[in-house]
Amino acid sequence: MTTAVYVRISEDREGAGLGVDRQAQDCRALAAQLQLGGDVEVLADNDISAYSGRCRPSYDRLLDGMRSGRYAVVLAWHTDRLHRTPRDLEEFIDVVDAAGVRVETVKSGPVDLRTPSGRAVARTLTAWARYDSEHTAERIRRKVREIAENGGWSGGGRPFGFEPDGVTVREDEAEEVRRASALVLSGASLGDIVRDLNGRRVLTATGKPWGRTQLRQVLTRARNAGLRQYQGDVLGEAAWLAIVEESTWRAVCALLLDPSRTPAAANARRWLLSGLAVCGMCGEPMRTGTVQSCASGSRSSRTVYRCSSGSHVARHADPVDDLVRRVVIARLSQPAARHRRPGLCQAPRRGAGATGEAG
């Protein structure tokens, strides 16, 4: 018999995992007290909220283990470590009911989800846990707005152009913001500026190469003009110095946020085989679609080629396109390809007539 110990903490400020370690110790003590015997396996979701809707990888493994019969007992420090939304609880109840799993907690005792009264208690506890989460979220939103109204910075990732305190100007990056703003106003495209930044190995605040979206977001921030913005509204002057003139910032926003502005490559084909490849089983065209996956505590998406019928072939689009590019390039690089498809592989000779003779 294997006992699953599920531990979770919403926010790990130190990043040391001490909160989940303490929960695990208490749960192991409970396992010894209950004389459960067998193996004990700890499943931890550190620094992941159960209220936010973020993917919890270890919780998903817990459910899979319960369904497969791997875990006969589940221990948690408290019921709110398992669930803070009624939706998650109802799924958990279904799994427990089907697999006959025993659930015990350190702080709230046994959780009997196989009886109406036990389920009623669990639902009540989860409803109060959700209320507490919503109340906390509301207080945080109000506090953030109050800080914004006073011109302060409410925290988060380091803004490009500023130090980690969000207030002190980092001059070398601020100069890049000024330079890029001037280039936009002189008619340069975001793509040109991105290539220049990446060519000079200027990195974003997170240490990554630039893209058009990241650059647009940085150049249209109200903080560049020394203004405090909250949910899209400019509230007034900020606690930090401006790194560009307000008139410059507004002119950049007018250009980059113009709804009629469309990227030059907006009509370019993004996926090579969409509508061209066909399903090997039914012959229907392959279309692109998005599938969701869960890894490292967050949900991510990827594009796949999928049979139009929706029931046959599906393949990850990136490696397929990469293979097609390599095959085509290799084929067109062969000397024989130049003679077989002159219209594709080489430009027509200047002055050539219908007979193919040079003029």
Stockholm file with secondary structure:
# STOCKHOLM 1.0

chainA/1-359         MTTAVYVRISEDREGAGLGVDRQAQDCRALAAQLQLGGDVEVLADNDISAYSGRCRPSYDRLLDGMRSGRYAVVLAWHTDRLHRTPRDLEEFIDVVDAAGVRVETVKSGPVDLRTPSGRAVARTLTAWARYDSEHTAERIRRKVREIAENGGWSGGGRPFGFEPDGVTVREDEAEEVRRASALVLSGASLGDIVRDLNGRRVLTATGKPWGRTQLRQVLTRARNAGLRQYQGDVLGEAAWLAIVEESTWRAVCALLLDPSRTPAAANARRWLLSGLAVCGMCGEPMRTGTVQSCASGSRSSRTVYRCSSGSHVARHADPVDDLVRRVVIARLSQPAARHRRPGLCQAPRRGAGATGEAG
#=GR chainA/1-359 SS CEEEEEEEESCCSSSSCHHHHHHHHHHHHHHHHTTCCSEEEEEEEETCCSSSCCCCHHHHHHHHHHHHTCEEEEEESSHHHHCSSHHHHHHHHHHHHHHTCEEEETTTEECCTTSHHHHHHHHHHHHHHHHHHHHHHHHHHHHHHHHHHTTCCCCCSCCTTBCTTSSSBCHHHHHHHHHHHHHHHTTCCHHHHHHHHHHTTCCCTTSCCCCHHHHHHHHTCGGGGTEEEETTEEEEECSSCCSSCHHHHHHHHHHHTCTTCCCTTTTSCSSTTTTTSBCTTTCCBEEEEEEEEEETTEEEEEEEEEETTSSSCEEEHHHHHHHHHHHHHHHHTSHHHHHHCHHHHSCCCTTCCTTSCCC
#=GC SS_cons         CEEEEEEEESCCSSSSCHHHHHHHHHHHHHHHHTTCCSEEEEEEEETCCSSSCCCCHHHHHHHHHHHHTCEEEEEESSHHHHCSSHHHHHHHHHHHHHHTCEEEETTTEECCTTSHHHHHHHHHHHHHHHHHHHHHHHHHHHHHHHHHHTTCCCCCSCCTTBCTTSSSBCHHHHHHHHHHHHHHHTTCCHHHHHHHHHHTTCCCTTSCCCCHHHHHHHHTCGGGGTEEEETTEEEEECSSCCSSCHHHHHHHHHHHTCTTCCCTTTTSCSSTTTTTSBCTTTCCBEEEEEEEEEETTEEEEEEEEEETTSSSCEEEHHHHHHHHHHHHHHHHTSHHHHHHCHHHHSCCCTTCCTTSCCC
//
